[in-house]
Amino acid sequence: MEIKTGHIEIFVNDPQKAKDFYVNKLGCELISEQSGGKIVWIRSGDMLILFRPGKSKSTADSYARTNIALVLYTDNLDKAIEHLKKKGIKFKGNDASEKCPTFCDPFGNWMQLVNPDEHL
């Protein structure tokens, strides 16, 4: 018997706003929309992410205080930071190293950006 990760579901109060952020700012690929745009599937690398309507909003005031976070990989950290800043993303410190900058999506979900060659 095999058990493996299928996809991540993120509950948001506005799936279209989530789609805009993840596709237009982070560069994820839109896979499909269902139920009149209330259900949105995107892909980031090999990971599928589903946005579903919900009232959950993270209230963690720092990366270290959140319950769960997405870690995004890049092969050029400085260039990726510059690119995301131009897209309007505001970085909010780091996770114990300048090579681990952190930021939030519009719903307060925390993310970290790293170059795995410099991090692992």
Buried (B, 14 or more C-beta within 10 A) or exposed (E): EEEEEEEEEBBBEBBEBBBEBBBEBBEBEEEEBEEEEEBBBBBBEEEBBBBBEEEEEBEBEEBEEBEEBBBBBBEEBEEBBEBBEEEEBEBBEBBEEEBBBBBBBBBEBBBBBBBEEEBE
